[in-house]
Amino acid sequence: MGDRGIAEPPASGDGAVLLDELRAAIGKYVVLPGEEALTAVTLWVAATHIQTALQHAPRLAVMSPTKGCGKSRVLDVLYETVHDPMMTVNTSPAVIFRTIGKIPPTLLVDEADTIFGPKASGDSEILRGLLNAGHQRNRPAWRISGPEHKPTPFPTFAMAAIAGIGDLPDTITDRSVVLRMQKRKPGEKVAPFRSRYAAPELNALRDRLTAWLGPLRGKASRLVPDMPVEDRAADTWEPLVIVADLAGGHWPARARAACVAMTRFEAVQDEQTSLKTRLLRDIHRIFERANNSEALATQDLVAALLQDAEAPWAEHGTKGLNAYHLSNLLRDFGIQPANHRFEGGRQAKAYTRNRFLDAWARHCPDLTGTTPEPAHGAAPARPAQSKPPTGPTGSLPVGPPTSTAGPKRNR
């Protein structure tokens, strides 16, 4: 087949051994959501060393529900292993415009929640547009520049890892390999990360990646690998699969299995996010019909949701939405029912309206037009994040598939 894909995994060589060592080194310092995630990060790091040969620059979205989940440690490890790292916190679009060139750095953006949160400045939309455009080659940003005020194209193409608490904008995660970090379990151990001791080991792996992949850039630019997913998911994962195919051995099968598992998981997350947003909107409408009363009893709220013939709630679960389902769907927003005393002395489990204010402002801003502070005593709404499936059990493809079995992602 020449350079058009690889029908059978080639024999293991220096590249496969090097990726094995890099994977082990990354896993020594961070606990990632699963084996597929560890594989994906390994391949993403390697892909930064052939950016100039790629048509797409996948983002690495490192998200956690709370602090202390290891997202910043992931960036520390990336800083020592990727090509020409540019670490930044709350940077301005102008800086990035003037940093990216023909040989771009690898952007490492921490504390993205301060950039894209509900109180972010207008620059956040410019930065989001830049990060979206930079996913694909030849999508420059035009600006008036210089003393003559000439329209000037600024390159945007660069690989980027973006870390933050809570979800990133959908337009970024749709272009990303997504890591949903969690706190380590009591039995999960990692080696202490001290730059003085860890950097030499990781830098040596970085230099070996450069030496291995540098001469292969031409071949990498010609490879058209068989992909197990379609559309934007294929664009995002293709650079990782190209690296795996260049390495050979077990890496082509391992890369494609990770691609299927992680994109399938994100497709489910997208469906759940859409459903939960619909729930918030429907509850907002029900409170309005009740004259924005202080609270609604759980059983009354469930009954009102089920009465909407056009809503999905009557078919939710096996027998329709119930109080348990409602609690589960709202838990990710930090909203829980509590005992409430209504007029006349009646007591019942209920949802108070002020507990929804922050979630409405964040996820349905068109309904409120303002950004209220969280209700007194309410925990900030940070969506809980689940782990992707752990290692494949044999039901996923283990080699270059012959059909596009993965989920579609719209362009």
Secondary structure, DSSP 8 states (H G I E B T S, - for coil): -TTS--SS-----HHHHHHHHHHHHHHHH---SSHHHHHHHHHHHHHGGGGGG-SB--EEEEEESSSSSSHHHHHHHHHTTSSSEEEEES--HHHHHTT--SS--EEEEE-THHHHSTT--THHHHHHHHHHHTTBSS--EEEEETTTTEEEEE-----EEEEEES---HHHHTTEEEEE-----TT-------HHHHHHHHHHHHHHHHHHHGGGHHHHHH-----SS-HHHHHHHHHHHHHHHHH-TTHHHHHHHHHHHHHHHHHHHHHHHHHHHHHHHHHHHHHHHTTT-SEEEHHHHHHHHHT-TTSSGGGSTTT---HHHHHHHHHTTT---EEEE-GGG-EEEEEEGGGGHHHHHHH-HHHHSS-----TT-------------S--SSS--S--SS--S-----
